[in-house]
Amino acid sequence: MKKSSNTADVEVIRDGAGSYAGFILTLRVKPVPASRPRVTKWGTYYLKTYKEYKDKAHAAIPVCHMPALDGELRATIEFVCHKPKSTKLVSPRGDIDNHIKAIFDVLVGQPSTAKQKCKLKGWIEDDQQFSYVLAEQRYAKPDEEPHTRIEVRRL
């Protein structure tokens, strides 16, 4: 079973017995690493780019109509980032652990602003379920758009 929209594709993975065992999500939203919360005397906030990313990504992920994956999970994640016209960097800016945190926030979290209505996504129960994560970040090839591809399976 495959669900598609302009900004996301989800392919359901089934095991040998035909049971729901995982999914592959391709999110065609430019990856943004999670920012540190900023604290002021008026309260705590996140950077605007991170809040916008969370809202766009949250809206793009289709609602799951199956039971959420339970138990221990593993994830393989590929972050394909926009390449600037000139850079001395070999890999995209932003620590990979912050990119991972951002995608997990999107998978299980609420949208960051009240403008975006929260729909229960239901693909996984909690990001604490992940026991194994393999992640890569790279620049997009000339004919490739920035995106995030995450494959989640039961261990």
N, C-alpha and C positions, 0 to 999 in steps of 0.2 A: 504494500500500500504506500502510495506516495502522495503527499500534499504539497502544492506549490502556490506561490503568490509572486508578486513582482519583487519582493524583498527576501523571500525565504523558500527553501525546499526542505521537506522532511521526508525521509524514507524510513519506514519501520523495518527493523530486523527481526526475523523469526528464527527460532532454534529448529533443530531436526524434527521435533514433535509439532511444530507450527505455533508454538507459544511465543508471545511477545518477549523479546530478549534484549532489545535496545533500539537505537535510532541513529540516523545520520542527519544532522542539521547543517545546511549551508545557509548562512545568514549573510545576505548581500548588503551589509551596512558597514561602512568604513570602521575598522577596529580602533578603539580608543582604550588606553590603559586606565585602570581605576585610579582616581586621584585620592590624595590624602584629604581627610576632612579638614576644613579651615575653621578655626575657632575664633570668634570675636566676642565682644561684650554683648552683642545682640543675639548670639546663638551660633550654631554650627551649620556649615554648608559645604557643598562640593562644587568643584569648578563647573562652569556652564557647559563646556564641551562634554564632560562626563555625564552630566544630567541629560543632555540632549541625546547622547548615544544610548543611554539606558532606555529612554522613552521610545526612540526609533526601533531599537532592537526588540524591546518588549512588545511593541505593537506588531512587529513583523512575524513573531513566532506564532504559528497557529495553535489553537487550543487542542489539547490531546483528549480523545474520547475513549481512551483505554485506561485501565488502572495504572497509576504511576509506578515506575520501576522501583522495586524495593530491594533491600539487601545491599551487599557491597558492589560497587560499580567501578569501572575503569573508563577513562576518557582519553581519546587521541584528538588533539586540537591543532589546527593549522591556522595561523593568523597571517593573512596576506594583506600587507599594508601598502599604501600609496607611496611611490618613490618620488622624492623631490627632484627637480631638474638638475641640481648639483648638490652632492653630499660627499663627505669623506667617510661616512659611516658604512660599515659592511652590512649591518642589520638595522632594522627599523628602530627608531627612538622609542623609549619606554621599556621598562623592565618586563620580562616575560611573565613574571609572577603577578604583576599588576594587570596584564592582559587576561591571565587566567581568572583572577578575581572578578574582573569585569564581566566575563562571559558567564561565570557561575552566578553572579548577582542577577544577571538577566534571566537565566534559566529558572531560578527559584524565587526571585525577589519580586517586590512590588515595583511599579514604575516610580520614577523619582519625583514627578510633579503631579499635582492634582488635575492638570489638564488631560493627562492620559488616564483613561478609565482602566482599572485593574480587571483583567479577565484571569480566571484560574487557568494556568497553562497546563499543569499536571504531568509534565514529562518525567520529572523526578521528584522525590519527596523533599530532599534536603541535600545541600552540597557536602555535608559531613559523610555521605554515603561513599564518596570517592576515596578508594584506597590506592589507586594507581592513576597517574596522569602523565602522559607523554605529550609535550607541546613543542611547537616550532613556530618561529616568526620569520617572515621573509618579505622582501619587496615583491610587488606584483610585476609580472612579465609585461612587456609592451602591449600585448593583446589581452590582458587580464585585468579585471576590475577588483578593487579591494573587497575582501570578504573574510568570513570566519567559517571554517568547517570543523564541526565537532562530531565525533563518533562516540556514542556512549553504549556500553554493554555491561551485562552482569558479569561478575567475576566467577 
